[in-house]
């Protein structure tokens, strides 16, 4: 089962906290950054799909 928007945002927030760790190596920072970018893309896609769904609901009926 795929993760919800809220779950993805929770993971993004956790990654941001980890990236603020001063003891994190450059290699680990880049790895976490890549994970964050991927999660953001997935979250954006979920959000865009939700916007389309709402637009369809609010669209006037085609007669």
C-alpha positions as a LaTeX table, in Angstrom:
\begin{tabular}{lrrr}
\hline
Residue & $x$ (\AA) & $y$ (\AA) & $z$ (\AA) \\
\hline
Unk1 & 0.00 & 0.00 & 0.00 \\
Unk2 & 1.35 & 3.42 & $-0.88$ \\
Unk3 & 1.99 & 6.06 & 1.72 \\
Unk4 & $-0.38$ & 8.95 & 2.30 \\
Unk5 & 0.51 & 12.58 & 1.75 \\
Unk6 & 0.75 & 13.06 & 5.51 \\
Unk7 & 3.11 & 10.09 & 5.91 \\
Unk8 & 5.38 & 11.43 & 3.18 \\
Unk9 & 5.42 & 14.89 & 4.79 \\
Unk10 & 6.29 & 13.30 & 8.13 \\
Unk11 & 9.25 & 11.55 & 6.54 \\
Unk12 & 10.33 & 14.79 & 4.86 \\
Unk13 & 10.25 & 16.59 & 8.21 \\
Unk14 & 12.32 & 13.80 & 9.78 \\
Unk15 & 14.85 & 14.09 & 6.95 \\
Unk16 & 15.07 & 17.84 & 7.47 \\
Unk17 & 15.83 & 17.33 & 11.15 \\
Unk18 & 18.53 & 14.80 & 10.23 \\
Unk19 & 20.04 & 17.18 & 7.68 \\
Unk20 & 20.44 & 19.80 & 10.41 \\
Unk21 & 22.74 & 17.43 & 12.32 \\
Unk22 & 26.20 & 19.00 & 12.30 \\
Unk23 & 27.89 & 15.61 & 12.65 \\
Unk24 & 26.36 & 14.24 & 9.43 \\
Unk25 & 28.89 & 13.43 & 6.72 \\
Unk26 & 28.63 & 15.02 & 3.30 \\
Unk27 & 27.90 & 11.62 & 1.76 \\
Unk28 & 25.07 & 10.96 & 4.20 \\
Unk29 & 23.71 & 14.50 & 3.71 \\
Unk30 & 23.54 & 13.99 & $-0.06$ \\
Unk31 & 21.84 & 10.62 & 0.42 \\
Unk32 & 19.19 & 12.16 & 2.69 \\
Unk33 & 18.75 & 15.10 & 0.31 \\
Unk34 & 18.05 & 12.72 & $-2.59$ \\
Unk35 & 15.50 & 10.85 & $-0.48$ \\
Unk36 & 13.84 & 14.14 & 0.42 \\
Unk37 & 13.62 & 15.28 & $-3.19$ \\
Unk38 & 12.04 & 11.96 & $-4.18$ \\
Unk39 & 9.51 & 12.20 & $-1.34$ \\
Unk40 & 8.67 & 15.79 & $-2.29$ \\
Unk41 & 7.99 & 14.75 & $-5.89$ \\
Unk42 & 5.68 & 11.97 & $-4.69$ \\
Unk43 & 3.88 & 14.30 & $-2.28$ \\
Unk44 & 3.44 & 16.92 & $-5.01$ \\
Unk45 & 1.91 & 14.29 & $-7.30$ \\
Unk46 & $-0.58$ & 13.29 & $-4.59$ \\
Unk47 & $-1.45$ & 16.95 & $-4.06$ \\
Unk48 & $-1.91$ & 17.59 & $-7.78$ \\
Unk49 & $-4.20$ & 14.55 & $-8.07$ \\
Unk50 & $-6.28$ & 15.83 & $-5.16$ \\
Unk51 & $-6.56$ & 19.26 & $-6.81$ \\
Unk52 & $-7.78$ & 17.65 & $-10.04$ \\
Unk53 & $-10.33$ & 15.61 & $-8.13$ \\
Unk54 & $-11.66$ & 18.71 & $-6.38$ \\
Unk55 & $-11.80$ & 20.60 & $-9.70$ \\
Unk56 & $-13.85$ & 17.75 & $-11.21$ \\
Unk57 & $-16.25$ & 17.83 & $-8.28$ \\
Unk58 & $-16.67$ & 21.61 & $-8.58$ \\
Unk59 & $-16.96$ & 21.65 & $-12.39$ \\
Unk60 & $-20.40$ & 22.40 & $-13.77$ \\
Unk61 & $-22.25$ & 19.38 & $-15.11$ \\
Unk62 & $-21.89$ & 18.84 & $-18.84$ \\
Unk63 & $-25.36$ & 18.69 & $-20.39$ \\
\hline
\end{tabular}
